């Protein structure tokens, strides 16, 4: 049976937030009505939220309107999140996004941000899974941002036991 242990939440979360800050590009997956789709997106981070912009006529918006649950994959990090459509970039709620996006993604900002169909999406991360190696051994870290909890589990490729269910947190 795989060993599980509680790890430092802040350290684990900072690893994720630092990766988003440095990479800025990740794959977003959305799903609705038995259709899953993925695409590369330009992200920014404000606090513990991820943000992106897109056209309000896009498939991803249609899917988010029907199912707010999305996933983001960034290198060895898998993020499950709840998406919230914040509206056009000109709205006051999106001021911080626009300022940071202009600096971090200047080409996309110039090409799209002021377009009449552009909307800003905020992602509230609900579960993060990170694959890592420690001393040559594979393991996964599970982070629950809302509960401010994090755990590490060794990954045993030869284990016949049940898979870890990430929705359950150690007490």
C-alpha positions as CSV (number, residue, x, y, z in Angstrom):
1,X,0.0,0.0,0.0
2,X,1.3,3.5,-0.9
3,X,2.4,5.7,1.9
4,X,0.6,9.0,2.4
5,X,1.7,12.0,4.5
6,X,0.6,15.5,5.2
7,X,3.0,18.1,3.7
8,X,3.3,21.9,4.0
9,X,0.4,23.5,2.2
10,X,2.1,26.9,1.6
11,X,5.2,25.3,0.1
12,X,3.2,23.0,-2.2
13,X,0.9,25.8,-3.3
14,X,3.8,28.2,-3.9
15,X,5.4,25.6,-6.2
16,X,2.2,25.7,-8.4
17,X,1.8,29.5,-8.3
18,X,5.5,30.0,-9.3
19,X,5.1,27.6,-12.2
20,X,2.1,29.5,-13.5
21,X,4.0,32.8,-13.1
22,X,7.0,31.5,-15.1
23,X,5.3,29.3,-17.8
24,X,2.2,31.4,-18.4
25,X,0.9,29.0,-21.1
26,X,-1.1,25.9,-20.2
27,X,-3.7,23.5,-21.7
28,X,-7.3,24.2,-20.7
29,X,-9.9,21.5,-20.9
30,X,-13.7,22.0,-20.8
31,X,-16.6,19.6,-21.2
32,X,-20.3,19.6,-21.7
33,X,-22.9,17.4,-23.3
34,X,-20.5,14.4,-23.7
35,X,-17.9,16.5,-25.5
36,X,-14.5,17.3,-24.0
37,X,-12.2,19.8,-25.7
38,X,-8.7,21.1,-24.9
39,X,-6.6,24.0,-26.1
40,X,-3.5,26.0,-25.2
41,X,-4.3,29.3,-23.4
42,X,-2.4,32.3,-22.1
43,X,-2.9,32.5,-18.3
44,X,-2.1,35.0,-15.6
45,X,-2.2,34.6,-11.9
46,X,-3.7,37.1,-9.5
47,X,-3.5,35.9,-5.9
48,X,-4.6,32.3,-5.8
49,X,-6.7,32.5,-8.9
50,X,-5.9,31.8,-12.6
51,X,-7.3,34.0,-15.3
52,X,-7.6,34.0,-19.1
53,X,-9.5,35.8,-21.8
54,X,-11.4,34.4,-24.7
55,X,-14.1,35.2,-27.3
56,X,-17.6,34.9,-25.8
57,X,-18.7,32.9,-28.9
58,X,-16.1,30.2,-28.4
59,X,-16.7,26.5,-27.7
60,X,-15.0,26.8,-24.3
61,X,-17.4,29.5,-23.2
62,X,-20.4,27.5,-24.4
63,X,-19.1,24.5,-22.4
64,X,-18.3,26.6,-19.3
65,X,-21.8,28.1,-19.3
66,X,-23.1,24.5,-19.1
67,X,-20.4,23.1,-16.8
68,X,-18.2,25.3,-14.7
69,X,-15.8,22.5,-13.9
70,X,-12.6,22.8,-16.0
71,X,-9.1,21.4,-15.9
72,X,-5.7,22.9,-16.6
73,X,-2.5,21.0,-17.4
74,X,0.8,22.8,-16.9
75,X,3.9,20.5,-17.2
76,X,3.7,18.1,-14.3
77,X,0.8,19.9,-12.7
78,X,-2.9,18.9,-13.1
79,X,-5.4,21.5,-11.8
80,X,-9.2,21.1,-11.4
81,X,-11.0,24.3,-11.1
82,X,-14.4,26.1,-11.1
83,X,-14.7,28.7,-13.9
84,X,-16.5,32.0,-13.5
85,X,-17.2,34.3,-16.5
86,X,-16.4,37.9,-15.3
87,X,-17.4,39.8,-18.5
88,X,-15.6,42.2,-20.8
89,X,-12.2,43.5,-20.1
90,X,-13.5,47.1,-19.8
91,X,-15.5,46.2,-16.6
92,X,-13.9,47.5,-13.3
93,X,-13.7,44.0,-11.9
94,X,-11.2,43.1,-14.6
95,X,-8.9,46.1,-14.2
96,X,-6.1,44.1,-12.5
97,X,-6.3,41.4,-15.1
98,X,-6.0,43.9,-18.0
99,X,-2.9,45.6,-16.4
100,X,-1.1,42.3,-15.8
101,X,-2.2,40.7,-19.1
102,X,-0.9,43.7,-21.0
103,X,2.6,43.1,-19.5
104,X,2.7,39.3,-19.6
105,X,1.0,38.7,-22.9
106,X,1.5,41.9,-25.0
107,X,0.8,40.3,-28.4
108,X,-2.5,38.7,-27.2
109,X,-3.4,41.9,-25.3
110,X,-3.0,44.0,-28.5
111,X,-4.8,41.5,-30.8
112,X,-7.8,40.6,-28.6
113,X,-8.3,42.3,-25.2
114,X,-10.3,45.3,-26.4
115,X,-12.4,43.2,-28.9
116,X,-16.2,43.5,-28.3
117,X,-16.6,39.8,-27.8
118,X,-13.7,39.2,-25.3
119,X,-14.5,38.0,-21.8
120,X,-12.4,37.3,-18.8
121,X,-12.6,34.0,-17.0
122,X,-11.4,33.5,-13.4
123,X,-10.5,30.0,-12.2
124,X,-10.8,29.0,-8.6
125,X,-8.6,25.9,-8.1
126,X,-10.2,23.1,-6.2
127,X,-7.7,20.2,-6.5
128,X,-4.1,20.2,-7.7
129,X,-2.1,17.0,-8.5
130,X,1.6,17.3,-9.0
131,X,3.8,14.4,-10.2
132,X,7.3,14.6,-8.8
133,X,10.4,12.4,-8.2
134,X,12.2,12.3,-4.9
135,X,15.5,10.3,-4.8
136,X,14.4,8.7,-8.0
137,X,11.1,7.5,-6.7
138,X,7.8,8.7,-8.2
139,X,5.2,10.3,-6.0
140,X,2.2,12.6,-6.3
141,X,1.3,15.7,-4.3
142,X,-2.4,16.5,-3.7
143,X,-3.4,20.1,-2.8
144,X,-6.8,21.2,-1.8
145,X,-6.6,25.0,-1.9
146,X,-10.0,25.7,-0.2
147,X,-9.1,23.5,2.8
148,X,-5.5,24.7,2.8
149,X,-4.3,21.0,2.9
150,X,-1.7,19.1,1.0
151,X,-0.5,15.5,1.0
152,X,2.1,13.4,-0.6
153,X,1.7,9.8,-1.7
154,X,4.4,7.5,-3.0
155,X,3.4,6.0,-6.4
156,X,4.1,2.3,-6.5
157,X,3.8,1.0,-10.1
158,X,3.6,-2.6,-8.7
159,X,0.9,-2.0,-6.2
160,X,-2.3,-4.1,-6.5
161,X,-4.1,-1.9,-4.0
162,X,-6.8,0.7,-4.7
163,X,-6.0,4.0,-6.3
164,X,-5.8,7.0,-4.1
165,X,-9.1,9.0,-4.1
166,X,-8.0,12.6,-4.1
167,X,-11.4,13.8,-2.8
168,X,-10.5,12.4,0.6
169,X,-8.2,14.3,2.8
170,X,-6.2,12.9,5.7
171,X,-7.5,14.0,9.1
